[in-house]
Amino acid sequence: MKYNTIIVGGGASGMCAAILIKRQLKDARVLIIEALDRVCKKLIVTGNGRCNITNKFLQFSSYHSEVDDFCHNALSKYGYNFTEEFFESIGIPFFEGDNGKMYPFSLQASSVVDALRLEVSRLNINIISGVKAEKIICENNEYTITCNDGEFSGENVIIATGGIAGGDKLGSFGSGFNILQKLGYKLVKPTASIVQLVTDTKPISALNGIKIDAQVTSYADDKKIRSERGELLFTKFGISGPPVLQISRFAEKLSGTKTVKINMLPDFSYNEVVDMLINRRNLLRDRTTEHFFVGLFPKMVGHTILKQCDIKLTYPVCDLTDKDMRSLAECICKFTLAVYGTNGIKNAQVTAGGISTKDFSDFTMESTKHKGLYAIGEVLDVDGDCGGYNLQWAWSSAACAAEGIADKYK
């Protein structure tokens, strides 16, 4: 059968695009080809199984690409309001979390997947699962997709295969990269983003599993890159938690010596911390340093700070000098760890990099080299911050492609 549109990839962007095309072109034959045994496997685990669909406070600065403004048109036209209306139309009202994060009211990612599948079924959109696309041939304004189990022909093709974050189990094979590279498209090196950082663990060897509120700032060759605040988690391999995930893309994207500095008392200046410690010394002078930080930090965090400053746990608090106070304050405000990399692409939530956007329209996501060929979602060199931004890019880019295809036939 010849199709109007073939969508390669049954994830978030692919399913959304199929629905929007079929709503506008009721007689169009639309096919989704999915490599895994069922669609939306990655979507069902997003947001710790709750699915952070979008963010109420969308901002362009939360997106990253070699072409900085590529996503602006899509997000401006198909932003938060579009997404809320789309999901309302398939029975998914929103629940607002912290910092504008929007979830399905059920707080279950499975609800989102079920609603998308039900709408695809209602619109009689074909899905073929367990079939991996390997190559695309364009001849006489028609595309032939060669798969591991046959061939499919269509007038339009949308590549919605995602990136490589999460690995093969979630369908992140990188197959879209290979397909488009064979057609002559440039690949911006894909790296891990929204992922834990691997650091020097010697200074934090006693802190595995401990969480603190902190400001985490990344540096490359002593140049400040980005700073985020939130719940920091110390791990056996380094650090994790929301602020770490937000800054993590620098670890593989940038060259040079990389470090993070942790401010364990972000609400106070360095001088205020010095004064605070001097006051504690005066109040707690009968203690040993082992108990100096009790009530201020978790026990092992306090011990780690003292160890970093070469102060023994048995030292009398009353004998701490003003110089010791300044040294402790420096460690608290700028606890520094060398960054060796990330915890790997398989543990990442998002791929930074992808197919260069330079050969695609920022209005329709259509290739400027092959008419009728589109790329959407994570396969393109666009990645967003943590907090619903990446799924919003999936919906926005899908809507652009759907409109571009529908306009051809209207």
N, C-alpha and C positions, 0 to 999 in steps of 0.2 A: 504494500500500500504506500502511496505517496502522501506525505504529510505536508500540511501548511507550515508547521513549526515543529522541530524536534529539539527537545531540551535535554542536554546531556548533564545529568546530575539531579537527583531527587531530594535535595536538601532544602534549606529555608528559601533561598532565592529562586531555585528552580520551581518549587511548588507554587510559590507566590506568582511567578511570571506566568505559569501555565493557567492559573485561575484568572488572572487579569486579562490575558489574551482571549480566553474562551468567553469571558463575560462581554467583551467588546466585539468578538467575531464568533457568533453563535454557531455558524456552520463550519468553522475551521476545524480541521483534523489536527489535534495536538498530541504529541507523544513525549512521554518522559522516559528516558533510559537511565536506570539506576544500577550501579555496579554491585551493590550489596543486595542481600535477600529482601530488604524492605527499605522504604524511604525514611528520611529524617532521623537516622540513628544518632547523628551528632547533636541535632537539635534537642533530642529528648534528655540529654545529660547536661545541657547548658544551665548556667545559674544554679549549680548544685541541685539540678533536677527541678528547679522552679521556673526556669526560662525567663531571663531578663529581656523582654521583647524589645524595649526601646527606652529612651530617656526623655523625660518631659522637658529638660533644659538642654536641648541639642545645641551644640556650638561647633563651628568649623575647626576651631583650634584643637579639638579632640580627635581629629583625623590626620593621618600621616601618609605621604606618598611622594615620589620623586616630582610629580606634578602637583604642587600644593593645593591648587584650587580646582582640581578635576571633579571632586565630589560636590562642589558648591551648588551647581544647578540642580542635580538630583535631589539633594537634601532640602533645597529651598522649595522646590515644587512638590516633592513627595516627602514631607517631613513628619513631625509628630502627629498632626491632625489627620493626615492621610492614613497613617498607621493605625491610629485609634479607630477611625471609621471602618477600615478594612477588617480589623479583627472583631469589631462589633457586628459586622455583617456576617461573620461565620460563627457567632455565638460566644465570643471571648471578650467579656468586659475586663477592664484593667483594675489592678490593685496597685496603689502607689507605695513604694518602699522609701528608703532613705535616699537623699540626694537625687531625687527625681527618677529613680529606677522604677520602671513600670513592668509589672508581672501579670500573668493571667489571674483572674480573681480566685481561681481554684488553687493557685500557687503550685500547680503541677504542669511541668513541661509536656507531659503526656496528653494533657487537654489540648494544647496547641497543636501537637502532631495529629491527634484524632480529628480536630476541627478542620485542619488543612486537608487531610485524607478524605473526609466526608464531603467537602466541597469539590474536590477533584473528581470524586465518584459521581456526585450530583450532576456535574457538567459533562460527564462522559469523556473525560480525558483518559487516554490510555497510559498505563504504566507497565513497563517491562523491567522486572528486577533480575538481578544476577547476571547482567550483561554489561561488559566493560567496553566502552568505546576506545578504539586504538588509533584510528586515523580518519581524517576528513578530506574528501576530494571534491573540488568545486569544478563543475563543467556545465556550460550552457545555462548559467544562472540557476543551477540546481546542485544541491549538496548530497553526497553519498557518504554515510558514516559506516566505516568498517568496524565491526565489533568481533569479539571472540566467539560470537554465535550468530553470524550472518551480517547482512547489510540493511540499512534503512535509508530512504531517500526523502528529502524535504526541500521546500523552497527557502526556508529560514532555519538557522541553527543557533541555539543559545548555549554557550558553554557556561555551566553553573556547577562545576565540579568541586569548588572549594580549593583549599590549599593543601598543606601537609601537616598542619597542627592536629594533634590527637592520634595520628598514625592510621594504619590500614584498618583497624577494627572499627573506626568511625567513618570509614570511607574516604579518608584523606590520603589518597594515593599519589596526588600530584599529576594525575593523568591529564588534566586540562593543560597544565604547563607543557607537557610533552606534545600534545596534539597541536597546540598553537605555535610552539617553537618549530615544528615541522613545516608550518605554513609561513614561517619567516618572521614571527613576532619575538621581540626581545623579552628576556626574562630578567627581572630585577631580583637579585639573589634572595631567595626566601629564607627567613630566619624566624626564630621563636619570639613570640610576644605574649604578654599577659601570662607570665610563667615565673616560677621560683628562681632565685639566683643562687648559684654555687659560689661560695666565698671561702676565704681562709677560715677554717673552723677552730684553729687552736685557741684564739681568744674567747670563743663562745662554747667551748667543749662541754661546759657544765649547764648549758642553757636549753638543751633540746626539749622542745614542747612548751616552753615558757612564752607567754604573750605579754606585751606591754604597749601602751599608747606612745607613739613616737613619730617624729618627723624624720623621713628618710630621704637623703639627697644623693644623687648620683653624680659622679665626676669622671671625666676622661682626660687624662694628662693634666689633672688639676683644674680643668675647666668645668664649671658647674653646668650640668645638663638639665636636671629636673628635680623638683622636690615635692614630696607628697606626705600627707599625714594620715595616720590611721593605726589600726591594730597590727603590730609587727609580731611575727611568729619566728622564733629561732628554731632551726631544724638541725638534723645531724649532718646535713650537707651545706647549710648556709642559712638563708633567711627567706621568709615567705610572708603572706598576708597582703591585704589590699594595697597598701602603699608600695610594696615591693612589686606587685603585679603591674601597677601603673607605670613604674619607671623601667621595667625590665627590658624593653626593646633595645635600649642603649647597649646592653651587654654584648650583643652580637652585631649590631648595626654599626657601631663606632669602633675605630682602631685606637691603639695607645694603651696606656696603663689605666685600668679602671678600678674605681673604689666607690664605696658608699660611706657616708657619714651619718650616724644615727644620733639624733637629739632626743634623749630620754626624758627631758623636761621641757617640751616645746613651748609651754606657756610662759616661760621665764627667760630673761636674758642671762648671758654669762655672769654679769656682775650680780644679778639678783640671786643666781644659784650660789655664787661665792658667799654672799651675805647669809643665805639660808643655811649653808653648811657651817659657817662660823657660829651662827645662832644655835644650831644643833650641838656643836662641840661644847658650847657653854652650858646647854641644858642637860646633855647626856655625858658629862665629863667622867662619871663614875663607871661607865661601860668600857668594854673592850671594843675595838673596831669591828669585830665579828657581828656586833649588834648595832652598829652605828646607823645603818640604813633601814632598820626595822620600821615598818610603817610608811616608808617612802617608796621602796622597791620590793619586788619579790626577793626572798632571801638570797638566792643564787645570783641574781643580778647584782645585788650589793656586793657580794663576795667577788664577783668578776671585775667590777669597777676597782675595788681595792687591789686585786691582783695586778691589774693593768698598771696601777700606779706604784707597784712594788711596796705596798703597805701590808704588813702581816696582820692576820686576823686576831692575833693575841696582843696587838699594840694598844696601849691605853689611849682612849679618846682624848683625855686631857693633855696628852703629849703631842697631839697633831698640831702642826704649825700652820700659819697663814699660807705658806708656800704649798703645804699639803692640800689645803682647801682649794687653792687655785688649780692644782694638778687634778684633783678629783672633779672639780667643776669642768675643766677642759675635757676630761674623759666622758663625763655625763652629757655634755653638749655636743661633742664631736667624736663619738666612739667610732673609730674608723676600721673598716674591713676591706681587704683586697678582694676584688671580684674576678673570678676565673672564667665565668660564663653563666649559662642558664642550665636549668634542670632538663633540658632537651626538648626537641620539637614534639615528641610523643606526649609530654606532660604540659605542653603549651595549649592555651585556649584559642590562639589566633596566629595566623601566619603573617608576618611583616614581609613585604615584598610581593612578588608575583609578576604576572604579565604586565609589561609597561602600558600605561594608559595613553601614551603618545599616539598610538595608532587607532584610538577609539573615540567616538563622539561622546562628549560629556553630557549631551542632551538625550541621546537614544541608546548609548552603549554599543552602537553599531560600528563595526570595523570601517576604517577609512580606506582599507585596501581590498576588502572582500565584501561586496554588497550582500546583505542578508545574513552576515555572520555577526553574532553578538557575544559579549562576555559580561558576566555580572557577578556580584558578590566577591567572595574572598579570592577567586582565581586572579582578579586584577590587583595591581599594586596600590591597594587602599586598605589601611587597617586603622581601627579606632581604639580608643581607650576602653578600659573596663567600665561597665555600667550601662550596657544596652546599646552602645554605639555601633558595634559590629553587626548585630542583627538589624539595626536600623538601616545600615548600608545595604544589607541583603534586600530588604523590602524596597528601599528607594531605587536601587539600580534595577531591580526586577520590574518596577513600575515604569521606569524609563524605556526599557527594552520592549515591554508589552505595548506601550503607547506607540513606539516607533514602528512596530510590526502592524499594529491595527491601522495606523494612518495610511500605510501603503495600500490597504484594501478598501478603506473608506473613500 
